[in-house]
Each structure stands twice: as C-alpha cells, then as structure tokens.
Amino acid sequence: MNTLKFLGTSGARFVMIKQLRASGGLWLNLEGKNIVVDPGPGSLVRALSSKPKLDPSKLDAIIITHKHLDHMGDLSVMIEAMTEGGFKKKGLLFVPGDAIESDDPAVLKYLRGFPEEIIILKEGGKYKIGGVEFSTPIKHDHRVETYGLNFKIKEKTALSIVADTRFFNGIEKYYSGKTLVINVVRYEQDNTLDHLSIGDVKEIIAKAKPERAIITHFGMKVLQKKPWVIAQTLTEELGIEVIAARDGMEIEI
C-alpha cells in the first residue's frame, strides 16, 4: 500500500515557533520506499511518536523542496538517523543547488559523506528512488531555490506536491497528480508575498482538476478561519474533494 503521512501541517514562522501545528514535513511510503519530504523542526520526534512508529533508520531518501527552516530544521538529524549516525553509508539526499553550493548551505559539510549520494534538484529534473520516479517540473517564485514534486507510480502521476511559491499563471499545468497537495500559508491574496493564498489554491484546483486536493502548511490566519471549514467550502464550490490536512493524518495514494 502506498501512503502519505503528515508529520506536520504548519506554515509560516509563528505557527512553527509556537507549534500550533507540528512542522515535521511529509513521510511517504511508495512502492516499499520510505521517503521524508521537508523534515522541519520536530520531524524526528514526530516520526518516532507516530502510531505505528516510523523508523528514520529505514529511510531510503530525504527530499528538501527548499532550504527554509520550517522545511529543513531537522535535516541534519534525519541524515544522521537514515545513515545510523554515519556508520552506514546509505540513502539518497535530494536538495536544490543553493542548499549545497551557496554561502549559506543547509547541508552541513561533515554530513555530506553520510548518504549514498546527494542529488541536486533542477528545473525539469527527473529522478528515481528504486522503483519510484519523481520530477521537479518548474522552479517556483520564492525567495530561495524551490521546487514542487510529481511522483509517478506505475507510469501514472499519483501525487503532486505544490511547495511554497508566489502564484503564477499556468502553475496548475505542472502538477497533474490524482492527489494534489498544496501549501497554503495565506488566507487572503497579497501579491507582495511569495506564498499562495486560499484564492490562489481555489484557482489551481479548479484548473488542475485532481481527483482530490489536500491543503496544508497553514499560516496563522488560515488556522483562525478553520482549515476544515475552508476545505468544505472549496469542496462545495468546486465539486472536487478538498481535505484540510491534520497533524498525523495518513492517506492512501
């Protein structure tokens, strides 16, 4: 069974700092491969406290969509866990170029020899984790190098993840997964900020027409407006199932 578990649903710094929602990222089990996406602060603890427990030493890969703290605060410890303290050179690490090559890298130098391989994400890139294929179709409009993800299972795009970005025309064309996960930090549209709003999400879902959409990575105002209520309203307006993610929620892909 292919599954996605939300180790956290927080977005924006204040929700993360106050831990109004957890910030552990996403845990995927696809075709028998364990993959963590964006292990923010608390990812290790959330994995180990899950029911049933998720064992980070069994990870096959770590993917970072971009190097902001809420997406990679636990990156170092998850690399340690995946490689059993560096004693077992194993697993793949996928990161944007600026997470390695910039003056402010996200991957500590002493950890870089721990994974079996470090792969740099690029616009239009295609990658494999065993029998799992994923791609990074387009570079997002965000303050640091950022990519969304499309995961293929048996030649079909089963899951798309729209990472942080400012809205841009045609974004929906790049994410065709049957299940569409979208990071939505803002409640109201504000073109000066490089995060999606509920209005942006509505437009993306309406045009992409997934079988179901899941909103996550909530900012403070979205939480105040109750994400489950927002999701129900979007479902009624669009005629497409929209789910508000919850910390610890697991779904089948």
Buried (B, 14 or more C-beta within 10 A) or exposed (E): EBEBBBBBBBBBBEBBEEEBBBBBBBBBBBBEBBBBBBBBBBBBBBBEBBEEEBEBBEBBBBBBBBBBBBBBBBBBBBBBBBBBEBEEEBBBBBBBEBBBEEEEBBBEEEBEEBBBEBBBBBEEBEBEBEEBBBBBBBBBEBEBBBBBBBBBBEEEBBBBBBBBBBBEEEBBEBBBBBBBBBBBBBBEEEEEEBBBBBBBBBBBBBEBEBEBBBBBBBBBBBBEBEBEEBBBBBBEEBEBBBBBBBBBBEBEB
